[in-house]
Amino acid sequence: MDTERDPAPAATTAIGLNAVIFDLFGVLTDVQSPTGVNAMVRRLRVDGSVFRTAYWADRPDYDRGVLSGPEYWARVGRSLDRSLDGDEIDELIGLDVGSWDHPEPSMIEFAGAVRRSGLAVAILSN
């Protein structure tokens, strides 16, 4: 068995627990950074409340994978009466990802401890 790729058989706790599922955003990572949102607002040179309306209008479909990054950001642009080119979309995708990328060190350590105990660990996100 390759321990780098194949986890050890899952342990079972006294109450029958053999796995822990962690949510990604708001648990293993902090919620979206206001600084990150402001970077997108500045990049697009729009009012923050106008941006947030456009940003969240199609976000559920983007998060579910119904829309690709370029499709989503093109829609955001249209909502703002803007035509975004490929370079702008790539930059906005990077800013967006960065706005969510803030691991919670204590939870990362806890998830590691759970994994080291032999329990299976899974991560979910919408």
Phi and psi in radians as a Rosetta constraint file:
Dihedral C 1 N 2 CA 2 C 2 CIRCULARHARMONIC -1.467 0.35
Dihedral N 2 CA 2 C 2 N 3 CIRCULARHARMONIC 1.863 0.35
Dihedral C 2 N 3 CA 3 C 3 CIRCULARHARMONIC -1.218 0.35
Dihedral N 3 CA 3 C 3 N 4 CIRCULARHARMONIC -0.304 0.35
Dihedral C 3 N 4 CA 4 C 4 CIRCULARHARMONIC -1.248 0.35
Dihedral N 4 CA 4 C 4 N 5 CIRCULARHARMONIC -0.561 0.35
Dihedral C 4 N 5 CA 5 C 5 CIRCULARHARMONIC -1.971 0.35
Dihedral N 5 CA 5 C 5 N 6 CIRCULARHARMONIC -0.555 0.35
Dihedral C 5 N 6 CA 6 C 6 CIRCULARHARMONIC -1.858 0.35
Dihedral N 6 CA 6 C 6 N 7 CIRCULARHARMONIC 1.980 0.35
Dihedral C 6 N 7 CA 7 C 7 CIRCULARHARMONIC -1.165 0.35
Dihedral N 7 CA 7 C 7 N 8 CIRCULARHARMONIC 2.707 0.35
Dihedral C 7 N 8 CA 8 C 8 CIRCULARHARMONIC -1.110 0.35
Dihedral N 8 CA 8 C 8 N 9 CIRCULARHARMONIC 2.729 0.35
Dihedral C 8 N 9 CA 9 C 9 CIRCULARHARMONIC -0.935 0.35
Dihedral N 9 CA 9 C 9 N 10 CIRCULARHARMONIC 2.443 0.35
Dihedral C 9 N 10 CA 10 C 10 CIRCULARHARMONIC -1.142 0.35
Dihedral N 10 CA 10 C 10 N 11 CIRCULARHARMONIC 2.418 0.35
Dihedral C 10 N 11 CA 11 C 11 CIRCULARHARMONIC -1.356 0.35
Dihedral N 11 CA 11 C 11 N 12 CIRCULARHARMONIC 2.915 0.35
Dihedral C 11 N 12 CA 12 C 12 CIRCULARHARMONIC -2.243 0.35
Dihedral N 12 CA 12 C 12 N 13 CIRCULARHARMONIC 2.324 0.35
Dihedral C 12 N 13 CA 13 C 13 CIRCULARHARMONIC -1.416 0.35
Dihedral N 13 CA 13 C 13 N 14 CIRCULARHARMONIC 3.019 0.35
Dihedral C 13 N 14 CA 14 C 14 CIRCULARHARMONIC -1.048 0.35
Dihedral N 14 CA 14 C 14 N 15 CIRCULARHARMONIC -0.457 0.35
Dihedral C 14 N 15 CA 15 C 15 CIRCULARHARMONIC -1.707 0.35
Dihedral N 15 CA 15 C 15 N 16 CIRCULARHARMONIC 0.199 0.35
Dihedral C 15 N 16 CA 16 C 16 CIRCULARHARMONIC 1.543 0.35
Dihedral N 16 CA 16 C 16 N 17 CIRCULARHARMONIC 0.133 0.35
Dihedral C 16 N 17 CA 17 C 17 CIRCULARHARMONIC -1.317 0.35
Dihedral N 17 CA 17 C 17 N 18 CIRCULARHARMONIC 2.249 0.35
Dihedral C 17 N 18 CA 18 C 18 CIRCULARHARMONIC -2.215 0.35
Dihedral N 18 CA 18 C 18 N 19 CIRCULARHARMONIC 0.051 0.35
Dihedral C 18 N 19 CA 19 C 19 CIRCULARHARMONIC -2.723 0.35
Dihedral N 19 CA 19 C 19 N 20 CIRCULARHARMONIC 2.686 0.35
Dihedral C 19 N 20 CA 20 C 20 CIRCULARHARMONIC -2.256 0.35
Dihedral N 20 CA 20 C 20 N 21 CIRCULARHARMONIC 2.281 0.35
Dihedral C 20 N 21 CA 21 C 21 CIRCULARHARMONIC -1.879 0.35
Dihedral N 21 CA 21 C 21 N 22 CIRCULARHARMONIC 2.189 0.35
Dihedral C 21 N 22 CA 22 C 22 CIRCULARHARMONIC -1.866 0.35
Dihedral N 22 CA 22 C 22 N 23 CIRCULARHARMONIC 2.409 0.35
Dihedral C 22 N 23 CA 23 C 23 CIRCULARHARMONIC -1.363 0.35
Dihedral N 23 CA 23 C 23 N 24 CIRCULARHARMONIC 2.557 0.35
Dihedral C 23 N 24 CA 24 C 24 CIRCULARHARMONIC -1.366 0.35
Dihedral N 24 CA 24 C 24 N 25 CIRCULARHARMONIC -1.081 0.35
Dihedral C 24 N 25 CA 25 C 25 CIRCULARHARMONIC -1.505 0.35
Dihedral N 25 CA 25 C 25 N 26 CIRCULARHARMONIC 2.187 0.35
Dihedral C 25 N 26 CA 26 C 26 CIRCULARHARMONIC 1.603 0.35
Dihedral N 26 CA 26 C 26 N 27 CIRCULARHARMONIC -0.104 0.35
Dihedral C 26 N 27 CA 27 C 27 CIRCULARHARMONIC -2.184 0.35
Dihedral N 27 CA 27 C 27 N 28 CIRCULARHARMONIC -1.237 0.35
Dihedral C 27 N 28 CA 28 C 28 CIRCULARHARMONIC -1.344 0.35
Dihedral N 28 CA 28 C 28 N 29 CIRCULARHARMONIC -0.461 0.35
Dihedral C 28 N 29 CA 29 C 29 CIRCULARHARMONIC -2.195 0.35
Dihedral N 29 CA 29 C 29 N 30 CIRCULARHARMONIC 2.760 0.35
Dihedral C 29 N 30 CA 30 C 30 CIRCULARHARMONIC -1.246 0.35
Dihedral N 30 CA 30 C 30 N 31 CIRCULARHARMONIC 2.909 0.35
Dihedral C 30 N 31 CA 31 C 31 CIRCULARHARMONIC -1.194 0.35
Dihedral N 31 CA 31 C 31 N 32 CIRCULARHARMONIC 3.022 0.35
Dihedral C 31 N 32 CA 32 C 32 CIRCULARHARMONIC -0.992 0.35
Dihedral N 32 CA 32 C 32 N 33 CIRCULARHARMONIC 2.354 0.35
Dihedral C 32 N 33 CA 33 C 33 CIRCULARHARMONIC -1.332 0.35
Dihedral N 33 CA 33 C 33 N 34 CIRCULARHARMONIC 2.228 0.35
Dihedral C 33 N 34 CA 34 C 34 CIRCULARHARMONIC -1.022 0.35
Dihedral N 34 CA 34 C 34 N 35 CIRCULARHARMONIC -0.593 0.35
Dihedral C 34 N 35 CA 35 C 35 CIRCULARHARMONIC -1.091 0.35
Dihedral N 35 CA 35 C 35 N 36 CIRCULARHARMONIC -0.711 0.35
Dihedral C 35 N 36 CA 36 C 36 CIRCULARHARMONIC -1.148 0.35
Dihedral N 36 CA 36 C 36 N 37 CIRCULARHARMONIC -0.717 0.35
Dihedral C 36 N 37 CA 37 C 37 CIRCULARHARMONIC -1.096 0.35
Dihedral N 37 CA 37 C 37 N 38 CIRCULARHARMONIC -0.769 0.35
Dihedral C 37 N 38 CA 38 C 38 CIRCULARHARMONIC -1.092 0.35
Dihedral N 38 CA 38 C 38 N 39 CIRCULARHARMONIC -0.563 0.35
Dihedral C 38 N 39 CA 39 C 39 CIRCULARHARMONIC -1.107 0.35
Dihedral N 39 CA 39 C 39 N 40 CIRCULARHARMONIC -0.692 0.35
Dihedral C 39 N 40 CA 40 C 40 CIRCULARHARMONIC -1.211 0.35
Dihedral N 40 CA 40 C 40 N 41 CIRCULARHARMONIC -0.701 0.35
Dihedral C 40 N 41 CA 41 C 41 CIRCULARHARMONIC -1.050 0.35
Dihedral N 41 CA 41 C 41 N 42 CIRCULARHARMONIC -0.810 0.35
Dihedral C 41 N 42 CA 42 C 42 CIRCULARHARMONIC -1.110 0.35
Dihedral N 42 CA 42 C 42 N 43 CIRCULARHARMONIC -0.727 0.35
Dihedral C 42 N 43 CA 43 C 43 CIRCULARHARMONIC -1.069 0.35
Dihedral N 43 CA 43 C 43 N 44 CIRCULARHARMONIC -0.682 0.35
Dihedral C 43 N 44 CA 44 C 44 CIRCULARHARMONIC -1.532 0.35
Dihedral N 44 CA 44 C 44 N 45 CIRCULARHARMONIC -0.187 0.35
Dihedral C 44 N 45 CA 45 C 45 CIRCULARHARMONIC 0.937 0.35
Dihedral N 45 CA 45 C 45 N 46 CIRCULARHARMONIC 0.943 0.35
Dihedral C 45 N 46 CA 46 C 46 CIRCULARHARMONIC -2.293 0.35
Dihedral N 46 CA 46 C 46 N 47 CIRCULARHARMONIC 2.879 0.35
Dihedral C 46 N 47 CA 47 C 47 CIRCULARHARMONIC -1.150 0.35
Dihedral N 47 CA 47 C 47 N 48 CIRCULARHARMONIC 2.449 0.35
Dihedral C 47 N 48 CA 48 C 48 CIRCULARHARMONIC -1.018 0.35
Dihedral N 48 CA 48 C 48 N 49 CIRCULARHARMONIC -0.731 0.35
Dihedral C 48 N 49 CA 49 C 49 CIRCULARHARMONIC -1.226 0.35
Dihedral N 49 CA 49 C 49 N 50 CIRCULARHARMONIC -0.610 0.35
Dihedral C 49 N 50 CA 50 C 50 CIRCULARHARMONIC -1.145 0.35
Dihedral N 50 CA 50 C 50 N 51 CIRCULARHARMONIC -0.747 0.35
Dihedral C 50 N 51 CA 51 C 51 CIRCULARHARMONIC -1.055 0.35
Dihedral N 51 CA 51 C 51 N 52 CIRCULARHARMONIC -0.851 0.35
Dihedral C 51 N 52 CA 52 C 52 CIRCULARHARMONIC -1.037 0.35
Dihedral N 52 CA 52 C 52 N 53 CIRCULARHARMONIC -0.668 0.35
Dihedral C 52 N 53 CA 53 C 53 CIRCULARHARMONIC -1.082 0.35
Dihedral N 53 CA 53 C 53 N 54 CIRCULARHARMONIC -0.821 0.35
Dihedral C 53 N 54 CA 54 C 54 CIRCULARHARMONIC -1.159 0.35
Dihedral N 54 CA 54 C 54 N 55 CIRCULARHARMONIC -0.707 0.35
Dihedral C 54 N 55 CA 55 C 55 CIRCULARHARMONIC -1.093 0.35
Dihedral N 55 CA 55 C 55 N 56 CIRCULARHARMONIC -0.750 0.35
Dihedral C 55 N 56 CA 56 C 56 CIRCULARHARMONIC -1.553 0.35
Dihedral N 56 CA 56 C 56 N 57 CIRCULARHARMONIC -0.229 0.35
Dihedral C 56 N 57 CA 57 C 57 CIRCULARHARMONIC -0.997 0.35
Dihedral N 57 CA 57 C 57 N 58 CIRCULARHARMONIC -0.797 0.35
Dihedral C 57 N 58 CA 58 C 58 CIRCULARHARMONIC -1.963 0.35
Dihedral N 58 CA 58 C 58 N 59 CIRCULARHARMONIC 0.176 0.35
Dihedral C 58 N 59 CA 59 C 59 CIRCULARHARMONIC -1.051 0.35
Dihedral N 59 CA 59 C 59 N 60 CIRCULARHARMONIC -0.703 0.35
Dihedral C 59 N 60 CA 60 C 60 CIRCULARHARMONIC -0.998 0.35
Dihedral N 60 CA 60 C 60 N 61 CIRCULARHARMONIC -0.725 0.35
Dihedral C 60 N 61 CA 61 C 61 CIRCULARHARMONIC -1.173 0.35
Dihedral N 61 CA 61 C 61 N 62 CIRCULARHARMONIC -0.628 0.35
Dihedral C 61 N 62 CA 62 C 62 CIRCULARHARMONIC -1.140 0.35
Dihedral N 62 CA 62 C 62 N 63 CIRCULARHARMONIC -0.812 0.35
Dihedral C 62 N 63 CA 63 C 63 CIRCULARHARMONIC -1.130 0.35
Dihedral N 63 CA 63 C 63 N 64 CIRCULARHARMONIC -0.534 0.35
Dihedral C 63 N 64 CA 64 C 64 CIRCULARHARMONIC -1.442 0.35
Dihedral N 64 CA 64 C 64 N 65 CIRCULARHARMONIC -0.115 0.35
Dihedral C 64 N 65 CA 65 C 65 CIRCULARHARMONIC 1.488 0.35
Dihedral N 65 CA 65 C 65 N 66 CIRCULARHARMONIC 0.149 0.35
Dihedral C 65 N 66 CA 66 C 66 CIRCULARHARMONIC -1.219 0.35
Dihedral N 66 CA 66 C 66 N 67 CIRCULARHARMONIC -0.626 0.35
Dihedral C 66 N 67 CA 67 C 67 CIRCULARHARMONIC -1.956 0.35
Dihedral N 67 CA 67 C 67 N 68 CIRCULARHARMONIC 2.443 0.35
Dihedral C 67 N 68 CA 68 C 68 CIRCULARHARMONIC -1.346 0.35
Dihedral N 68 CA 68 C 68 N 69 CIRCULARHARMONIC 2.949 0.35
Dihedral C 68 N 69 CA 69 C 69 CIRCULARHARMONIC -0.968 0.35
Dihedral N 69 CA 69 C 69 N 70 CIRCULARHARMONIC -0.897 0.35
Dihedral C 69 N 70 CA 70 C 70 CIRCULARHARMONIC -1.067 0.35
Dihedral N 70 CA 70 C 70 N 71 CIRCULARHARMONIC -0.681 0.35
Dihedral C 70 N 71 CA 71 C 71 CIRCULARHARMONIC -1.121 0.35
Dihedral N 71 CA 71 C 71 N 72 CIRCULARHARMONIC -0.781 0.35
Dihedral C 71 N 72 CA 72 C 72 CIRCULARHARMONIC -1.057 0.35
Dihedral N 72 CA 72 C 72 N 73 CIRCULARHARMONIC -0.882 0.35
Dihedral C 72 N 73 CA 73 C 73 CIRCULARHARMONIC -1.210 0.35
Dihedral N 73 CA 73 C 73 N 74 CIRCULARHARMONIC -0.509 0.35
Dihedral C 73 N 74 CA 74 C 74 CIRCULARHARMONIC -1.110 0.35
Dihedral N 74 CA 74 C 74 N 75 CIRCULARHARMONIC -0.682 0.35
Dihedral C 74 N 75 CA 75 C 75 CIRCULARHARMONIC -1.162 0.35
Dihedral N 75 CA 75 C 75 N 76 CIRCULARHARMONIC -0.736 0.35
Dihedral C 75 N 76 CA 76 C 76 CIRCULARHARMONIC -1.023 0.35
Dihedral N 76 CA 76 C 76 N 77 CIRCULARHARMONIC -0.815 0.35
Dihedral C 76 N 77 CA 77 C 77 CIRCULARHARMONIC -1.009 0.35
Dihedral N 77 CA 77 C 77 N 78 CIRCULARHARMONIC -0.810 0.35
Dihedral C 77 N 78 CA 78 C 78 CIRCULARHARMONIC -1.066 0.35
Dihedral N 78 CA 78 C 78 N 79 CIRCULARHARMONIC -0.679 0.35
Dihedral C 78 N 79 CA 79 C 79 CIRCULARHARMONIC -1.092 0.35
Dihedral N 79 CA 79 C 79 N 80 CIRCULARHARMONIC -0.457 0.35
Dihedral C 79 N 80 CA 80 C 80 CIRCULARHARMONIC -1.722 0.35
Dihedral N 80 CA 80 C 80 N 81 CIRCULARHARMONIC 0.192 0.35
Dihedral C 80 N 81 CA 81 C 81 CIRCULARHARMONIC 1.007 0.35
Dihedral N 81 CA 81 C 81 N 82 CIRCULARHARMONIC 0.725 0.35
Dihedral C 81 N 82 CA 82 C 82 CIRCULARHARMONIC -2.262 0.35
Dihedral N 82 CA 82 C 82 N 83 CIRCULARHARMONIC 2.527 0.35
Dihedral C 82 N 83 CA 83 C 83 CIRCULARHARMONIC -1.817 0.35
Dihedral N 83 CA 83 C 83 N 84 CIRCULARHARMONIC 2.022 0.35
Dihedral C 83 N 84 CA 84 C 84 CIRCULARHARMONIC -1.712 0.35
Dihedral N 84 CA 84 C 84 N 85 CIRCULARHARMONIC 2.300 0.35
Dihedral C 84 N 85 CA 85 C 85 CIRCULARHARMONIC -1.493 0.35
Dihedral N 85 CA 85 C 85 N 86 CIRCULARHARMONIC 3.048 0.35
Dihedral C 85 N 86 CA 86 C 86 CIRCULARHARMONIC -1.022 0.35
Dihedral N 86 CA 86 C 86 N 87 CIRCULARHARMONIC -0.700 0.35
Dihedral C 86 N 87 CA 87 C 87 CIRCULARHARMONIC -1.155 0.35
Dihedral N 87 CA 87 C 87 N 88 CIRCULARHARMONIC -0.711 0.35
Dihedral C 87 N 88 CA 88 C 88 CIRCULARHARMONIC -1.120 0.35
Dihedral N 88 CA 88 C 88 N 89 CIRCULARHARMONIC -0.743 0.35
Dihedral C 88 N 89 CA 89 C 89 CIRCULARHARMONIC -1.103 0.35
Dihedral N 89 CA 89 C 89 N 90 CIRCULARHARMONIC -0.767 0.35
Dihedral C 89 N 90 CA 90 C 90 CIRCULARHARMONIC -1.046 0.35
Dihedral N 90 CA 90 C 90 N 91 CIRCULARHARMONIC -0.738 0.35
Dihedral C 90 N 91 CA 91 C 91 CIRCULARHARMONIC -1.120 0.35
Dihedral N 91 CA 91 C 91 N 92 CIRCULARHARMONIC -0.739 0.35
Dihedral C 91 N 92 CA 92 C 92 CIRCULARHARMONIC -1.165 0.35
Dihedral N 92 CA 92 C 92 N 93 CIRCULARHARMONIC -0.657 0.35
Dihedral C 92 N 93 CA 93 C 93 CIRCULARHARMONIC -1.055 0.35
Dihedral N 93 CA 93 C 93 N 94 CIRCULARHARMONIC -0.781 0.35
Dihedral C 93 N 94 CA 94 C 94 CIRCULARHARMONIC -1.098 0.35
Dihedral N 94 CA 94 C 94 N 95 CIRCULARHARMONIC -0.756 0.35
Dihedral C 94 N 95 CA 95 C 95 CIRCULARHARMONIC -1.118 0.35
Dihedral N 95 CA 95 C 95 N 96 CIRCULARHARMONIC -0.692 0.35
Dihedral C 95 N 96 CA 96 C 96 CIRCULARHARMONIC -1.119 0.35
Dihedral N 96 CA 96 C 96 N 97 CIRCULARHARMONIC -0.867 0.35
Dihedral C 96 N 97 CA 97 C 97 CIRCULARHARMONIC -1.017 0.35
Dihedral N 97 CA 97 C 97 N 98 CIRCULARHARMONIC -0.775 0.35
Dihedral C 97 N 98 CA 98 C 98 CIRCULARHARMONIC -1.086 0.35
Dihedral N 98 CA 98 C 98 N 99 CIRCULARHARMONIC -0.500 0.35
Dihedral C 98 N 99 CA 99 C 99 CIRCULARHARMONIC -1.220 0.35
Dihedral N 99 CA 99 C 99 N 100 CIRCULARHARMONIC -0.347 0.35
Dihedral C 99 N 100 CA 100 C 100 CIRCULARHARMONIC -1.822 0.35
Dihedral N 100 CA 100 C 100 N 101 CIRCULARHARMONIC -0.134 0.35
Dihedral C 100 N 101 CA 101 C 101 CIRCULARHARMONIC -1.619 0.35
Dihedral N 101 CA 101 C 101 N 102 CIRCULARHARMONIC 1.308 0.35
Dihedral C 101 N 102 CA 102 C 102 CIRCULARHARMONIC -2.400 0.35
Dihedral N 102 CA 102 C 102 N 103 CIRCULARHARMONIC 1.444 0.35
Dihedral C 102 N 103 CA 103 C 103 CIRCULARHARMONIC -1.026 0.35
Dihedral N 103 CA 103 C 103 N 104 CIRCULARHARMONIC 2.538 0.35
Dihedral C 103 N 104 CA 104 C 104 CIRCULARHARMONIC -1.613 0.35
Dihedral N 104 CA 104 C 104 N 105 CIRCULARHARMONIC 1.808 0.35
Dihedral C 104 N 105 CA 105 C 105 CIRCULARHARMONIC -0.930 0.35
Dihedral N 105 CA 105 C 105 N 106 CIRCULARHARMONIC -0.722 0.35
Dihedral C 105 N 106 CA 106 C 106 CIRCULARHARMONIC -1.146 0.35
Dihedral N 106 CA 106 C 106 N 107 CIRCULARHARMONIC -0.629 0.35
Dihedral C 106 N 107 CA 107 C 107 CIRCULARHARMONIC -1.321 0.35
Dihedral N 107 CA 107 C 107 N 108 CIRCULARHARMONIC -0.604 0.35
Dihedral C 107 N 108 CA 108 C 108 CIRCULARHARMONIC -1.102 0.35
Dihedral N 108 CA 108 C 108 N 109 CIRCULARHARMONIC -0.755 0.35
Dihedral C 108 N 109 CA 109 C 109 CIRCULARHARMONIC -1.112 0.35
Dihedral N 109 CA 109 C 109 N 110 CIRCULARHARMONIC -0.744 0.35
Dihedral C 109 N 110 CA 110 C 110 CIRCULARHARMONIC -1.082 0.35
Dihedral N 110 CA 110 C 110 N 111 CIRCULARHARMONIC -0.784 0.35
Dihedral C 110 N 111 CA 111 C 111 CIRCULARHARMONIC -1.068 0.35
Dihedral N 111 CA 111 C 111 N 112 CIRCULARHARMONIC -0.680 0.35
Dihedral C 111 N 112 CA 112 C 112 CIRCULARHARMONIC -1.107 0.35
Dihedral N 112 CA 112 C 112 N 113 CIRCULARHARMONIC -0.722 0.35
Dihedral C 112 N 113 CA 113 C 113 CIRCULARHARMONIC -1.124 0.35
Dihedral N 113 CA 113 C 113 N 114 CIRCULARHARMONIC -0.701 0.35
Dihedral C 113 N 114 CA 114 C 114 CIRCULARHARMONIC -1.062 0.35
Dihedral N 114 CA 114 C 114 N 115 CIRCULARHARMONIC -0.796 0.35
Dihedral C 114 N 115 CA 115 C 115 CIRCULARHARMONIC -1.110 0.35
Dihedral N 115 CA 115 C 115 N 116 CIRCULARHARMONIC -0.764 0.35
Dihedral C 115 N 116 CA 116 C 116 CIRCULARHARMONIC -1.133 0.35
Dihedral N 116 CA 116 C 116 N 117 CIRCULARHARMONIC -0.419 0.35
Dihedral C 116 N 117 CA 117 C 117 CIRCULARHARMONIC -1.280 0.35
Dihedral N 117 CA 117 C 117 N 118 CIRCULARHARMONIC -0.195 0.35
Dihedral C 117 N 118 CA 118 C 118 CIRCULARHARMONIC 1.818 0.35
Dihedral N 118 CA 118 C 118 N 119 CIRCULARHARMONIC -0.143 0.35
Dihedral C 118 N 119 CA 119 C 119 CIRCULARHARMONIC -1.308 0.35
Dihedral N 119 CA 119 C 119 N 120 CIRCULARHARMONIC 2.571 0.35
Dihedral C 119 N 120 CA 120 C 120 CIRCULARHARMONIC -1.280 0.35
Dihedral N 120 CA 120 C 120 N 121 CIRCULARHARMONIC 2.545 0.35
Dihedral C 120 N 121 CA 121 C 121 CIRCULARHARMONIC -2.193 0.35
Dihedral N 121 CA 121 C 121 N 122 CIRCULARHARMONIC 2.372 0.35
Dihedral C 121 N 122 CA 122 C 122 CIRCULARHARMONIC -2.326 0.35
Dihedral N 122 CA 122 C 122 N 123 CIRCULARHARMONIC 2.696 0.35
Dihedral C 122 N 123 CA 123 C 123 CIRCULARHARMONIC -2.131 0.35
Dihedral N 123 CA 123 C 123 N 124 CIRCULARHARMONIC 2.394 0.35
Dihedral C 123 N 124 CA 124 C 124 CIRCULARHARMONIC -2.230 0.35
Dihedral N 124 CA 124 C 124 N 125 CIRCULARHARMONIC 2.753 0.35
Dihedral C 124 N 125 CA 125 C 125 CIRCULARHARMONIC -2.795 0.35
Dihedral N 125 CA 125 C 125 N 126 CIRCULARHARMONIC 2.649 0.35
